[in-house]
Amino acid sequence: MLTRETEALVSLSDGTQVSARLVIGADGRASPVREALGIGARTTRYGQKALAFAVAHDLPHANVSTEVHR
């Protein structure tokens, strides 16, 4: 990525170059966009794990889900 006063020139993974007035670095924890712009990040470890899953059942629940956090 090359930044200028009025635009950013971004090279995509397929070699295509794109010019834009605004670049949003919504590309994850190890953001190449953030790194290219020299924007630092801080990581905080909470010592927790998470599970994500979908469950189906026969009883009606009115679209209510209860979550328990510690």
CHARMM internal coordinates of N, CA and C (Angstrom, degrees):
IC EDIT
DIST 1 N 1 CA 1.4368
DIST 1 CA 1 C 1.5163
ANGL 1 N 1 CA 1 C 107.38
DIST 1 C 2 N 1.3139
ANGL 1 CA 1 C 2 N 115.39
DIHE 1 N 1 CA 1 C 2 N 137.79
DIST 2 N 2 CA 1.4531
ANGL 1 C 2 N 2 CA 123.32
DIHE 1 CA 1 C 2 N 2 CA 177.86
DIST 2 CA 2 C 1.5221
ANGL 2 N 2 CA 2 C 107.43
DIHE 1 C 2 N 2 CA 2 C -124.72
DIST 2 C 3 N 1.3100
ANGL 2 CA 2 C 3 N 117.16
DIHE 2 N 2 CA 2 C 3 N 120.73
DIST 3 N 3 CA 1.4685
ANGL 2 C 3 N 3 CA 119.81
DIHE 2 CA 2 C 3 N 3 CA -179.48
DIST 3 CA 3 C 1.5212
ANGL 3 N 3 CA 3 C 110.05
DIHE 2 C 3 N 3 CA 3 C -100.38
DIST 3 C 4 N 1.3215
ANGL 3 CA 3 C 4 N 114.41
DIHE 3 N 3 CA 3 C 4 N 146.06
DIST 4 N 4 CA 1.4635
ANGL 3 C 4 N 4 CA 122.30
DIHE 3 CA 3 C 4 N 4 CA 178.05
DIST 4 CA 4 C 1.5172
ANGL 4 N 4 CA 4 C 108.26
DIHE 3 C 4 N 4 CA 4 C -134.56
DIST 4 C 5 N 1.2978
ANGL 4 CA 4 C 5 N 117.12
DIHE 4 N 4 CA 4 C 5 N 178.45
DIST 5 N 5 CA 1.4698
ANGL 4 C 5 N 5 CA 121.69
DIHE 4 CA 4 C 5 N 5 CA 179.69
DIST 5 CA 5 C 1.5261
ANGL 5 N 5 CA 5 C 112.74
DIHE 4 C 5 N 5 CA 5 C -58.50
DIST 5 C 6 N 1.3253
ANGL 5 CA 5 C 6 N 117.31
DIHE 5 N 5 CA 5 C 6 N -40.45
DIST 6 N 6 CA 1.4644
ANGL 5 C 6 N 6 CA 120.53
DIHE 5 CA 5 C 6 N 6 CA -172.04
DIST 6 CA 6 C 1.5186
ANGL 6 N 6 CA 6 C 114.69
DIHE 5 C 6 N 6 CA 6 C -113.12
DIST 6 C 7 N 1.3402
ANGL 6 CA 6 C 7 N 117.80
DIHE 6 N 6 CA 6 C 7 N -5.08
DIST 7 N 7 CA 1.4588
ANGL 6 C 7 N 7 CA 119.07
DIHE 6 CA 6 C 7 N 7 CA -176.01
DIST 7 CA 7 C 1.5235
ANGL 7 N 7 CA 7 C 110.83
DIHE 6 C 7 N 7 CA 7 C -162.49
DIST 7 C 8 N 1.3164
ANGL 7 CA 7 C 8 N 114.58
DIHE 7 N 7 CA 7 C 8 N 168.57
DIST 8 N 8 CA 1.4674
ANGL 7 C 8 N 8 CA 121.96
DIHE 7 CA 7 C 8 N 8 CA 171.04
DIST 8 CA 8 C 1.5190
ANGL 8 N 8 CA 8 C 107.10
DIHE 7 C 8 N 8 CA 8 C -121.31
DIST 8 C 9 N 1.3132
ANGL 8 CA 8 C 9 N 116.90
DIHE 8 N 8 CA 8 C 9 N 136.84
DIST 9 N 9 CA 1.4589
ANGL 8 C 9 N 9 CA 121.79
DIHE 8 CA 8 C 9 N 9 CA 175.18
DIST 9 CA 9 C 1.5171
ANGL 9 N 9 CA 9 C 106.96
DIHE 8 C 9 N 9 CA 9 C -104.19
DIST 9 C 10 N 1.3146
ANGL 9 CA 9 C 10 N 116.17
DIHE 9 N 9 CA 9 C 10 N 117.88
DIST 10 N 10 CA 1.4625
ANGL 9 C 10 N 10 CA 121.85
DIHE 9 CA 9 C 10 N 10 CA -174.39
DIST 10 CA 10 C 1.5229
ANGL 10 N 10 CA 10 C 109.11
DIHE 9 C 10 N 10 CA 10 C -115.35
DIST 10 C 11 N 1.3292
ANGL 10 CA 10 C 11 N 116.55
DIHE 10 N 10 CA 10 C 11 N 131.84
DIST 11 N 11 CA 1.4618
ANGL 10 C 11 N 11 CA 121.77
DIHE 10 CA 10 C 11 N 11 CA 175.14
DIST 11 CA 11 C 1.5227
ANGL 11 N 11 CA 11 C 108.34
DIHE 10 C 11 N 11 CA 11 C -98.01
DIST 11 C 12 N 1.3272
ANGL 11 CA 11 C 12 N 116.74
DIHE 11 N 11 CA 11 C 12 N 123.69
DIST 12 N 12 CA 1.4558
ANGL 11 C 12 N 12 CA 121.98
DIHE 11 CA 11 C 12 N 12 CA 179.52
DIST 12 CA 12 C 1.5228
ANGL 12 N 12 CA 12 C 110.09
DIHE 11 C 12 N 12 CA 12 C -84.41
DIST 12 C 13 N 1.3281
ANGL 12 CA 12 C 13 N 117.02
DIHE 12 N 12 CA 12 C 13 N 167.82
DIST 13 N 13 CA 1.4652
ANGL 12 C 13 N 13 CA 121.39
DIHE 12 CA 12 C 13 N 13 CA -176.65
DIST 13 CA 13 C 1.5269
ANGL 13 N 13 CA 13 C 112.94
DIHE 12 C 13 N 13 CA 13 C -63.93
DIST 13 C 14 N 1.3378
ANGL 13 CA 13 C 14 N 117.54
DIHE 13 N 13 CA 13 C 14 N -22.66
DIST 14 N 14 CA 1.4735
ANGL 13 C 14 N 14 CA 119.49
DIHE 13 CA 13 C 14 N 14 CA 178.01
DIST 14 CA 14 C 1.5259
ANGL 14 N 14 CA 14 C 112.39
DIHE 13 C 14 N 14 CA 14 C -90.17
DIST 14 C 15 N 1.3395
ANGL 14 CA 14 C 15 N 117.56
DIHE 14 N 14 CA 14 C 15 N 6.50
DIST 15 N 15 CA 1.4615
ANGL 14 C 15 N 15 CA 121.46
DIHE 14 CA 14 C 15 N 15 CA 178.37
DIST 15 CA 15 C 1.5173
ANGL 15 N 15 CA 15 C 114.53
DIHE 14 C 15 N 15 CA 15 C 93.76
DIST 15 C 16 N 1.3340
ANGL 15 CA 15 C 16 N 116.98
DIHE 15 N 15 CA 15 C 16 N -12.99
DIST 16 N 16 CA 1.4592
ANGL 15 C 16 N 16 CA 121.09
DIHE 15 CA 15 C 16 N 16 CA 178.49
DIST 16 CA 16 C 1.5237
ANGL 16 N 16 CA 16 C 109.60
DIHE 15 C 16 N 16 CA 16 C -65.25
DIST 16 C 17 N 1.3406
ANGL 16 CA 16 C 17 N 117.21
DIHE 16 N 16 CA 16 C 17 N 141.12
DIST 17 N 17 CA 1.4503
ANGL 16 C 17 N 17 CA 121.17
DIHE 16 CA 16 C 17 N 17 CA 175.30
DIST 17 CA 17 C 1.5191
ANGL 17 N 17 CA 17 C 109.65
DIHE 16 C 17 N 17 CA 17 C -109.14
DIST 17 C 18 N 1.3350
ANGL 17 CA 17 C 18 N 115.36
DIHE 17 N 17 CA 17 C 18 N 136.80
DIST 18 N 18 CA 1.4557
ANGL 17 C 18 N 18 CA 122.09
DIHE 17 CA 17 C 18 N 18 CA -177.79
DIST 18 CA 18 C 1.5208
ANGL 18 N 18 CA 18 C 108.09
DIHE 17 C 18 N 18 CA 18 C -124.51
DIST 18 C 19 N 1.3316
ANGL 18 CA 18 C 19 N 115.99
DIHE 18 N 18 CA 18 C 19 N 139.42
DIST 19 N 19 CA 1.4543
ANGL 18 C 19 N 19 CA 121.98
DIHE 18 CA 18 C 19 N 19 CA 175.89
DIST 19 CA 19 C 1.5232
ANGL 19 N 19 CA 19 C 107.81
DIHE 18 C 19 N 19 CA 19 C -107.70
DIST 19 C 20 N 1.3390
ANGL 19 CA 19 C 20 N 116.87
DIHE 19 N 19 CA 19 C 20 N 132.84
DIST 20 N 20 CA 1.4612
ANGL 19 C 20 N 20 CA 120.12
DIHE 19 CA 19 C 20 N 20 CA -179.16
DIST 20 CA 20 C 1.5226
ANGL 20 N 20 CA 20 C 109.65
DIHE 19 C 20 N 20 CA 20 C -145.73
DIST 20 C 21 N 1.3289
ANGL 20 CA 20 C 21 N 116.06
DIHE 20 N 20 CA 20 C 21 N 150.44
DIST 21 N 21 CA 1.4579
ANGL 20 C 21 N 21 CA 120.73
DIHE 20 CA 20 C 21 N 21 CA 176.21
DIST 21 CA 21 C 1.5192
ANGL 21 N 21 CA 21 C 111.37
DIHE 20 C 21 N 21 CA 21 C -83.24
DIST 21 C 22 N 1.3338
ANGL 21 CA 21 C 22 N 116.90
DIHE 21 N 21 CA 21 C 22 N -20.12
DIST 22 N 22 CA 1.4547
ANGL 21 C 22 N 22 CA 121.48
DIHE 21 CA 21 C 22 N 22 CA -179.50
DIST 22 CA 22 C 1.5239
ANGL 22 N 22 CA 22 C 108.97
DIHE 21 C 22 N 22 CA 22 C -138.11
DIST 22 C 23 N 1.3286
ANGL 22 CA 22 C 23 N 117.11
DIHE 22 N 22 CA 22 C 23 N 131.44
DIST 23 N 23 CA 1.4614
ANGL 22 C 23 N 23 CA 122.41
DIHE 22 CA 22 C 23 N 23 CA 175.38
DIST 23 CA 23 C 1.5215
ANGL 23 N 23 CA 23 C 107.18
DIHE 22 C 23 N 23 CA 23 C -120.47
DIST 23 C 24 N 1.3237
ANGL 23 CA 23 C 24 N 115.86
DIHE 23 N 23 CA 23 C 24 N 128.96
DIST 24 N 24 CA 1.4568
ANGL 23 C 24 N 24 CA 121.50
DIHE 23 CA 23 C 24 N 24 CA 178.74
DIST 24 CA 24 C 1.5232
ANGL 24 N 24 CA 24 C 107.83
DIHE 23 C 24 N 24 CA 24 C -110.79
DIST 24 C 25 N 1.3125
ANGL 24 CA 24 C 25 N 116.53
DIHE 24 N 24 CA 24 C 25 N 122.92
DIST 25 N 25 CA 1.4660
ANGL 24 C 25 N 25 CA 121.59
DIHE 24 CA 24 C 25 N 25 CA -178.58
DIST 25 CA 25 C 1.5125
ANGL 25 N 25 CA 25 C 111.45
DIHE 24 C 25 N 25 CA 25 C -90.36
DIST 25 C 26 N 1.3306
ANGL 25 CA 25 C 26 N 117.55
DIHE 25 N 25 CA 25 C 26 N 69.78
DIST 26 N 26 CA 1.4650
ANGL 25 C 26 N 26 CA 122.08
DIHE 25 CA 25 C 26 N 26 CA 178.21
DIST 26 CA 26 C 1.5242
ANGL 26 N 26 CA 26 C 108.19
DIHE 25 C 26 N 26 CA 26 C -101.64
DIST 26 C 27 N 1.3292
ANGL 26 CA 26 C 27 N 114.99
DIHE 26 N 26 CA 26 C 27 N 53.11
DIST 27 N 27 CA 1.4569
ANGL 26 C 27 N 27 CA 119.57
DIHE 26 CA 26 C 27 N 27 CA -173.11
DIST 27 CA 27 C 1.5238
ANGL 27 N 27 CA 27 C 113.00
DIHE 26 C 27 N 27 CA 27 C -119.13
DIST 27 C 28 N 1.3289
ANGL 27 CA 27 C 28 N 116.07
DIHE 27 N 27 CA 27 C 28 N 29.80
DIST 28 N 28 CA 1.4576
ANGL 27 C 28 N 28 CA 120.31
DIHE 27 CA 27 C 28 N 28 CA 169.25
DIST 28 CA 28 C 1.5118
ANGL 28 N 28 CA 28 C 116.29
DIHE 27 C 28 N 28 CA 28 C 95.34
DIST 28 C 29 N 1.3289
ANGL 28 CA 28 C 29 N 113.63
DIHE 28 N 28 CA 28 C 29 N -178.93
DIST 29 N 29 CA 1.4658
ANGL 28 C 29 N 29 CA 121.89
DIHE 28 CA 28 C 29 N 29 CA -174.40
DIST 29 CA 29 C 1.5226
ANGL 29 N 29 CA 29 C 112.17
DIHE 28 C 29 N 29 CA 29 C -60.70
DIST 29 C 30 N 1.3269
ANGL 29 CA 29 C 30 N 118.37
DIHE 29 N 29 CA 29 C 30 N -41.87
DIST 30 N 30 CA 1.4667
ANGL 29 C 30 N 30 CA 122.27
DIHE 29 CA 29 C 30 N 30 CA 179.85
DIST 30 CA 30 C 1.5270
ANGL 30 N 30 CA 30 C 109.30
DIHE 29 C 30 N 30 CA 30 C -98.29
DIST 30 C 31 N 1.3091
ANGL 30 CA 30 C 31 N 116.75
DIHE 30 N 30 CA 30 C 31 N 54.62
DIST 31 N 31 CA 1.4665
ANGL 30 C 31 N 31 CA 124.08
DIHE 30 CA 30 C 31 N 31 CA -172.43
DIST 31 CA 31 C 1.5273
ANGL 31 N 31 CA 31 C 113.80
DIHE 30 C 31 N 31 CA 31 C -62.34
DIST 31 C 32 N 1.3350
ANGL 31 CA 31 C 32 N 117.92
DIHE 31 N 31 CA 31 C 32 N 113.82
DIST 32 N 32 CA 1.4664
ANGL 31 C 32 N 32 CA 119.95
DIHE 31 CA 31 C 32 N 32 CA 174.11
DIST 32 CA 32 C 1.5347
ANGL 32 N 32 CA 32 C 111.63
DIHE 31 C 32 N 32 CA 32 C -63.14
DIST 32 C 33 N 1.3284
ANGL 32 CA 32 C 33 N 117.05
DIHE 32 N 32 CA 32 C 33 N -32.90
DIST 33 N 33 CA 1.4699
ANGL 32 C 33 N 33 CA 120.43
DIHE 32 CA 32 C 33 N 33 CA 178.77
DIST 33 CA 33 C 1.5263
ANGL 33 N 33 CA 33 C 109.55
DIHE 32 C 33 N 33 CA 33 C -64.25
DIST 33 C 34 N 1.3306
ANGL 33 CA 33 C 34 N 117.19
DIHE 33 N 33 CA 33 C 34 N -48.72
DIST 34 N 34 CA 1.4638
ANGL 33 C 34 N 34 CA 120.68
DIHE 33 CA 33 C 34 N 34 CA 179.42
DIST 34 CA 34 C 1.5194
ANGL 34 N 34 CA 34 C 110.78
DIHE 33 C 34 N 34 CA 34 C -61.32
DIST 34 C 35 N 1.3329
ANGL 34 CA 34 C 35 N 117.02
DIHE 34 N 34 CA 34 C 35 N -43.17
DIST 35 N 35 CA 1.4590
ANGL 34 C 35 N 35 CA 120.97
DIHE 34 CA 34 C 35 N 35 CA 179.02
DIST 35 CA 35 C 1.5207
ANGL 35 N 35 CA 35 C 111.59
DIHE 34 C 35 N 35 CA 35 C -61.96
DIST 35 C 36 N 1.3440
ANGL 35 CA 35 C 36 N 116.67
DIHE 35 N 35 CA 35 C 36 N -44.56
DIST 36 N 36 CA 1.4651
ANGL 35 C 36 N 36 CA 120.91
DIHE 35 CA 35 C 36 N 36 CA -179.08
DIST 36 CA 36 C 1.5215
ANGL 36 N 36 CA 36 C 111.57
DIHE 35 C 36 N 36 CA 36 C -61.57
DIST 36 C 37 N 1.3194
ANGL 36 CA 36 C 37 N 117.06
DIHE 36 N 36 CA 36 C 37 N -30.96
DIST 37 N 37 CA 1.4657
ANGL 36 C 37 N 37 CA 120.88
DIHE 36 CA 36 C 37 N 37 CA -179.25
DIST 37 CA 37 C 1.5227
ANGL 37 N 37 CA 37 C 112.53
DIHE 36 C 37 N 37 CA 37 C -91.42
DIST 37 C 38 N 1.3440
ANGL 37 CA 37 C 38 N 116.81
DIHE 37 N 37 CA 37 C 38 N -2.18
DIST 38 N 38 CA 1.4493
ANGL 37 C 38 N 38 CA 120.08
DIHE 37 CA 37 C 38 N 38 CA 177.95
DIST 38 CA 38 C 1.5202
ANGL 38 N 38 CA 38 C 114.18
DIHE 37 C 38 N 38 CA 38 C 73.55
DIST 38 C 39 N 1.3246
ANGL 38 CA 38 C 39 N 116.69
DIHE 38 N 38 CA 38 C 39 N 25.90
DIST 39 N 39 CA 1.4657
ANGL 38 C 39 N 39 CA 121.35
DIHE 38 CA 38 C 39 N 39 CA 179.10
DIST 39 CA 39 C 1.5258
ANGL 39 N 39 CA 39 C 107.86
DIHE 38 C 39 N 39 CA 39 C -90.61
DIST 39 C 40 N 1.3234
ANGL 39 CA 39 C 40 N 116.59
DIHE 39 N 39 CA 39 C 40 N 119.14
DIST 40 N 40 CA 1.4553
ANGL 39 C 40 N 40 CA 121.06
DIHE 39 CA 39 C 40 N 40 CA -178.09
DIST 40 CA 40 C 1.5184
ANGL 40 N 40 CA 40 C 112.16
DIHE 39 C 40 N 40 CA 40 C -76.26
DIST 40 C 41 N 1.3237
ANGL 40 CA 40 C 41 N 115.61
DIHE 40 N 40 CA 40 C 41 N 164.70
DIST 41 N 41 CA 1.4597
ANGL 40 C 41 N 41 CA 121.50
DIHE 40 CA 40 C 41 N 41 CA 176.94
DIST 41 CA 41 C 1.5193
ANGL 41 N 41 CA 41 C 108.39
DIHE 40 C 41 N 41 CA 41 C -141.28
DIST 41 C 42 N 1.3072
ANGL 41 CA 41 C 42 N 115.73
DIHE 41 N 41 CA 41 C 42 N 151.66
DIST 42 N 42 CA 1.4649
ANGL 41 C 42 N 42 CA 121.72
DIHE 41 CA 41 C 42 N 42 CA 178.56
DIST 42 CA 42 C 1.5255
ANGL 42 N 42 CA 42 C 107.67
DIHE 41 C 42 N 42 CA 42 C -120.15
DIST 42 C 43 N 1.3212
ANGL 42 CA 42 C 43 N 117.05
DIHE 42 N 42 CA 42 C 43 N 136.35
DIST 43 N 43 CA 1.4624
ANGL 42 C 43 N 43 CA 121.84
DIHE 42 CA 42 C 43 N 43 CA 179.63
DIST 43 CA 43 C 1.5249
ANGL 43 N 43 CA 43 C 109.18
DIHE 42 C 43 N 43 CA 43 C -112.21
DIST 43 C 44 N 1.3239
ANGL 43 CA 43 C 44 N 115.88
DIHE 43 N 43 CA 43 C 44 N 132.97
DIST 44 N 44 CA 1.4561
ANGL 43 C 44 N 44 CA 121.60
DIHE 43 CA 43 C 44 N 44 CA 176.22
DIST 44 CA 44 C 1.5210
ANGL 44 N 44 CA 44 C 108.30
DIHE 43 C 44 N 44 CA 44 C -116.49
DIST 44 C 45 N 1.3032
ANGL 44 CA 44 C 45 N 117.80
DIHE 44 N 44 CA 44 C 45 N 123.48
DIST 45 N 45 CA 1.4593
ANGL 44 C 45 N 45 CA 122.79
DIHE 44 CA 44 C 45 N 45 CA 178.45
DIST 45 CA 45 C 1.5237
ANGL 45 N 45 CA 45 C 108.73
DIHE 44 C 45 N 45 CA 45 C -95.07
DIST 45 C 46 N 1.3224
ANGL 45 CA 45 C 46 N 116.82
DIHE 45 N 45 CA 45 C 46 N 128.81
DIST 46 N 46 CA 1.4518
ANGL 45 C 46 N 46 CA 121.63
DIHE 45 CA 45 C 46 N 46 CA -178.88
DIST 46 CA 46 C 1.5278
ANGL 46 N 46 CA 46 C 112.94
DIHE 45 C 46 N 46 CA 46 C -104.05
DIST 46 C 47 N 1.3294
ANGL 46 CA 46 C 47 N 118.14
DIHE 46 N 46 CA 46 C 47 N -0.33
DIST 47 N 47 CA 1.4524
ANGL 46 C 47 N 47 CA 121.22
DIHE 46 CA 46 C 47 N 47 CA 178.16
DIST 47 CA 47 C 1.5177
ANGL 47 N 47 CA 47 C 113.31
DIHE 46 C 47 N 47 CA 47 C 66.89
DIST 47 C 48 N 1.3269
ANGL 47 CA 47 C 48 N 117.28
DIHE 47 N 47 CA 47 C 48 N 28.96
DIST 48 N 48 CA 1.4579
ANGL 47 C 48 N 48 CA 121.01
DIHE 47 CA 47 C 48 N 48 CA -179.52
DIST 48 CA 48 C 1.5150
ANGL 48 N 48 CA 48 C 110.02
DIHE 47 C 48 N 48 CA 48 C -121.98
DIST 48 C 49 N 1.2931
ANGL 48 CA 48 C 49 N 115.78
DIHE 48 N 48 CA 48 C 49 N 158.76
DIST 49 N 49 CA 1.4661
ANGL 48 C 49 N 49 CA 123.36
DIHE 48 CA 48 C 49 N 49 CA 175.29
DIST 49 CA 49 C 1.5234
ANGL 49 N 49 CA 49 C 107.57
DIHE 48 C 49 N 49 CA 49 C -121.35
DIST 49 C 50 N 1.3224
ANGL 49 CA 49 C 50 N 116.65
DIHE 49 N 49 CA 49 C 50 N 159.80
DIST 50 N 50 CA 1.4641
ANGL 49 C 50 N 50 CA 120.32
DIHE 49 CA 49 C 50 N 50 CA -179.85
DIST 50 CA 50 C 1.5232
ANGL 50 N 50 CA 50 C 109.85
DIHE 49 C 50 N 50 CA 50 C -136.08
DIST 50 C 51 N 1.3146
ANGL 50 CA 50 C 51 N 115.02
DIHE 50 N 50 CA 50 C 51 N 149.99
DIST 51 N 51 CA 1.4571
ANGL 50 C 51 N 51 CA 122.63
DIHE 50 CA 50 C 51 N 51 CA 173.71
DIST 51 CA 51 C 1.5203
ANGL 51 N 51 CA 51 C 107.63
DIHE 50 C 51 N 51 CA 51 C -120.05
DIST 51 C 52 N 1.3078
ANGL 51 CA 51 C 52 N 116.36
DIHE 51 N 51 CA 51 C 52 N 141.05
DIST 52 N 52 CA 1.4601
ANGL 51 C 52 N 52 CA 120.73
DIHE 51 CA 51 C 52 N 52 CA 175.35
DIST 52 CA 52 C 1.5248
ANGL 52 N 52 CA 52 C 107.45
DIHE 51 C 52 N 52 CA 52 C -128.96
DIST 52 C 53 N 1.3262
ANGL 52 CA 52 C 53 N 116.40
DIHE 52 N 52 CA 52 C 53 N 128.89
DIST 53 N 53 CA 1.4627
ANGL 52 C 53 N 53 CA 119.67
DIHE 52 CA 52 C 53 N 53 CA -178.15
DIST 53 CA 53 C 1.5157
ANGL 53 N 53 CA 53 C 109.98
DIHE 52 C 53 N 53 CA 53 C -159.96
DIST 53 C 54 N 1.3227
ANGL 53 CA 53 C 54 N 115.85
DIHE 53 N 53 CA 53 C 54 N 163.94
DIST 54 N 54 CA 1.4642
ANGL 53 C 54 N 54 CA 122.45
DIHE 53 CA 53 C 54 N 54 CA 176.86
DIST 54 CA 54 C 1.5311
ANGL 54 N 54 CA 54 C 107.89
DIHE 53 C 54 N 54 CA 54 C -110.78
DIST 54 C 55 N 1.3294
ANGL 54 CA 54 C 55 N 115.81
DIHE 54 N 54 CA 54 C 55 N 140.44
DIST 55 N 55 CA 1.4522
ANGL 54 C 55 N 55 CA 121.32
DIHE 54 CA 54 C 55 N 55 CA -178.42
DIST 55 CA 55 C 1.5261
ANGL 55 N 55 CA 55 C 108.58
DIHE 54 C 55 N 55 CA 55 C -127.23
DIST 55 C 56 N 1.2991
ANGL 55 CA 55 C 56 N 116.61
DIHE 55 N 55 CA 55 C 56 N 138.38
DIST 56 N 56 CA 1.4584
ANGL 55 C 56 N 56 CA 121.58
DIHE 55 CA 55 C 56 N 56 CA 174.45
DIST 56 CA 56 C 1.5288
ANGL 56 N 56 CA 56 C 107.98
DIHE 55 C 56 N 56 CA 56 C -121.19
DIST 56 C 57 N 1.3421
ANGL 56 CA 56 C 57 N 115.85
DIHE 56 N 56 CA 56 C 57 N 143.66
DIST 57 N 57 CA 1.4653
ANGL 56 C 57 N 57 CA 119.47
DIHE 56 CA 56 C 57 N 57 CA 177.64
DIST 57 CA 57 C 1.5223
ANGL 57 N 57 CA 57 C 109.75
DIHE 56 C 57 N 57 CA 57 C -151.19
DIST 57 C 58 N 1.3262
ANGL 57 CA 57 C 58 N 115.73
DIHE 57 N 57 CA 57 C 58 N 169.44
DIST 58 N 58 CA 1.4547
ANGL 57 C 58 N 58 CA 121.39
DIHE 57 CA 57 C 58 N 58 CA -173.29
DIST 58 CA 58 C 1.5270
ANGL 58 N 58 CA 58 C 113.99
DIHE 57 C 58 N 58 CA 58 C -84.91
DIST 58 C 59 N 1.3193
ANGL 58 CA 58 C 59 N 119.25
DIHE 58 N 58 CA 58 C 59 N -21.48
DIST 59 N 59 CA 1.4613
ANGL 58 C 59 N 59 CA 121.67
DIHE 58 CA 58 C 59 N 59 CA -175.52
DIST 59 CA 59 C 1.5351
ANGL 59 N 59 CA 59 C 111.24
DIHE 58 C 59 N 59 CA 59 C -83.09
DIST 59 C 60 N 1.3476
ANGL 59 CA 59 C 60 N 118.10
DIHE 59 N 59 CA 59 C 60 N 137.44
DIST 60 N 60 CA 1.4633
ANGL 59 C 60 N 60 CA 119.81
DIHE 59 CA 59 C 60 N 60 CA 177.43
DIST 60 CA 60 C 1.5370
ANGL 60 N 60 CA 60 C 110.46
DIHE 59 C 60 N 60 CA 60 C -68.22
DIST 60 C 61 N 1.3329
ANGL 60 CA 60 C 61 N 116.30
DIHE 60 N 60 CA 60 C 61 N 143.44
DIST 61 N 61 CA 1.4718
ANGL 60 C 61 N 61 CA 120.01
DIHE 60 CA 60 C 61 N 61 CA -178.00
DIST 61 CA 61 C 1.5259
ANGL 61 N 61 CA 61 C 112.38
DIHE 60 C 61 N 61 CA 61 C -136.45
DIST 61 C 62 N 1.3254
ANGL 61 CA 61 C 62 N 117.98
DIHE 61 N 61 CA 61 C 62 N 8.17
DIST 62 N 62 CA 1.4739
ANGL 61 C 62 N 62 CA 123.98
DIHE 61 CA 61 C 62 N 62 CA 177.09
DIST 62 CA 62 C 1.5257
ANGL 62 N 62 CA 62 C 111.68
DIHE 61 C 62 N 62 CA 62 C 54.48
DIST 62 C 63 N 1.3298
ANGL 62 CA 62 C 63 N 116.91
DIHE 62 N 62 CA 62 C 63 N 35.84
DIST 63 N 63 CA 1.4628
ANGL 62 C 63 N 63 CA 122.57
DIHE 62 CA 62 C 63 N 63 CA 178.73
DIST 63 CA 63 C 1.5200
ANGL 63 N 63 CA 63 C 113.72
DIHE 62 C 63 N 63 CA 63 C 57.09
DIST 63 C 64 N 1.3297
ANGL 63 CA 63 C 64 N 117.10
DIHE 63 N 63 CA 63 C 64 N 33.59
DIST 64 N 64 CA 1.4571
ANGL 63 C 64 N 64 CA 121.83
DIHE 63 CA 63 C 64 N 64 CA 178.49
DIST 64 CA 64 C 1.5211
ANGL 64 N 64 CA 64 C 108.91
DIHE 63 C 64 N 64 CA 64 C -109.18
DIST 64 C 65 N 1.3215
ANGL 64 CA 64 C 65 N 115.82
DIHE 64 N 64 CA 64 C 65 N 132.23
DIST 65 N 65 CA 1.4517
ANGL 64 C 65 N 65 CA 122.76
DIHE 64 CA 64 C 65 N 65 CA 176.48
DIST 65 CA 65 C 1.5228
ANGL 65 N 65 CA 65 C 108.70
DIHE 64 C 65 N 65 CA 65 C -123.93
DIST 65 C 66 N 1.3179
ANGL 65 CA 65 C 66 N 116.41
DIHE 65 N 65 CA 65 C 66 N 135.81
DIST 66 N 66 CA 1.4709
ANGL 65 C 66 N 66 CA 120.45
DIHE 65 CA 65 C 66 N 66 CA 178.70
DIST 66 CA 66 C 1.5210
ANGL 66 N 66 CA 66 C 108.53
DIHE 65 C 66 N 66 CA 66 C -107.85
DIST 66 C 67 N 1.3379
ANGL 66 CA 66 C 67 N 116.45
DIHE 66 N 66 CA 66 C 67 N 129.36
DIST 67 N 67 CA 1.4540
ANGL 66 C 67 N 67 CA 122.22
DIHE 66 CA 66 C 67 N 67 CA 178.39
DIST 67 CA 67 C 1.5085
ANGL 67 N 67 CA 67 C 109.43
DIHE 66 C 67 N 67 CA 67 C -115.52
DIST 67 C 68 N 1.3114
ANGL 67 CA 67 C 68 N 116.14
DIHE 67 N 67 CA 67 C 68 N 140.00
DIST 68 N 68 CA 1.4629
ANGL 67 C 68 N 68 CA 120.73
DIHE 67 CA 67 C 68 N 68 CA 178.35
DIST 68 CA 68 C 1.5280
ANGL 68 N 68 CA 68 C 106.80
DIHE 67 C 68 N 68 CA 68 C -115.87
DIST 68 C 69 N 1.3417
ANGL 68 CA 68 C 69 N 116.06
DIHE 68 N 68 CA 68 C 69 N 124.36
DIST 69 N 69 CA 1.4699
ANGL 68 C 69 N 69 CA 122.29
DIHE 68 CA 68 C 69 N 69 CA 178.80
DIST 69 CA 69 C 1.5135
ANGL 69 N 69 CA 69 C 108.76
DIHE 68 C 69 N 69 CA 69 C -117.39
DIST 69 C 70 N 1.3219
ANGL 69 CA 69 C 70 N 117.05
DIHE 69 N 69 CA 69 C 70 N 147.82
DIST 70 N 70 CA 1.4522
ANGL 69 C 70 N 70 CA 118.03
DIHE 69 CA 69 C 70 N 70 CA 174.64
DIST 70 CA 70 C 1.4965
ANGL 70 N 70 CA 70 C 111.03
DIHE 69 C 70 N 70 CA 70 C -105.56
END
COOR INIT
IC SEED 1 N 1 CA 1 C
IC BUILD
